[in-house]
Amino acid sequence: MDQPIEQLIKSKQRVQKHGEVFTPAWMVKKMIETEGIREACENLTATFLEPAAGEGNFLIAILMKKLEMVEREYGKTIQQFEQFSLLALSTLYGIELLEDNAQMCVMNVFEVFSDYYTKVATNFDQSKNPDVIKSAKVIIKANIAQGNFLTRKIETGEPIIFSEWRAINELAASTEQITINRTEYTLDEIYNGVDRESGVMYKKETGNKQLNLFDLFNEQLEVEQEPYYRYKPVNITQIYKEEVEEYEL
């Protein structure tokens, strides 16, 4: 039986304007089996960034490899698989210039995760935990950005923001619960190797507020300091709550 022809371009105009050409599935499979990449796919905490993610072909292939590894190494119970599969998902990042591709990438990555989770849950004669699904959606939304990798900015000119999801407890074959610290970085900060305090959220720059003329009569002008927030450490299945706390510099 003839194999269906894989669509590698959407239109000549998109190729000419954006250089958009999709990598065929056979090539993706071959590339992730190359030495170095294959081993990284088997590494629970190894991170991947796809700077031209398209509809997620590479991210999906890597995610499948990681989920297979998690099921094999950390699948003693459905609860353990849920914890470690979310951690594996959190290591995949993508940037895509075109809006429709970015949306498809998010949907495709989620679909692969959800389908694999369904399969494992069925094997344990269990149903899927809604908290896991909601947390997966938050992770994917935070890790896949529509923007320009070369300028490191989104369409509005603001920086591309990614979240680091760092486990703060030991990761062993016997581990049943994973506590996560979420920290936000701009792509520039990642590129320059900036190390931020755990939990810190990216704070947008705001212009100076115009002073009320009556303020000039005050001997001491009180400047209102906007509060700073950071993410609270939480169990990985509770990421979806996006709990924060105020802190002082």
Secondary structure, 3 states (H helix, E strand, C coil): CCCCCCCCCCCHHHHHHHCCCCCCHHHHHHHHCCCCHHHHHCCCCCCEEECCCCCCHHHHHHHHHHHHHHHHHCCCCHHHHHHHHHHHHCCEEEEECCHHHHHHHHHHHHHHHHHHHHHHHHHCCCCCCHHHHHHHHHHHHHHEEECECCCCECCCCCECEEEEEEECCCCCCCCCCCEEEEEEEEHHHHHCCCCCCCCECCCCCCCCCCCCHHHHHCCCCCCCCCCEEEECCEEHHHHHHCCEEEECC
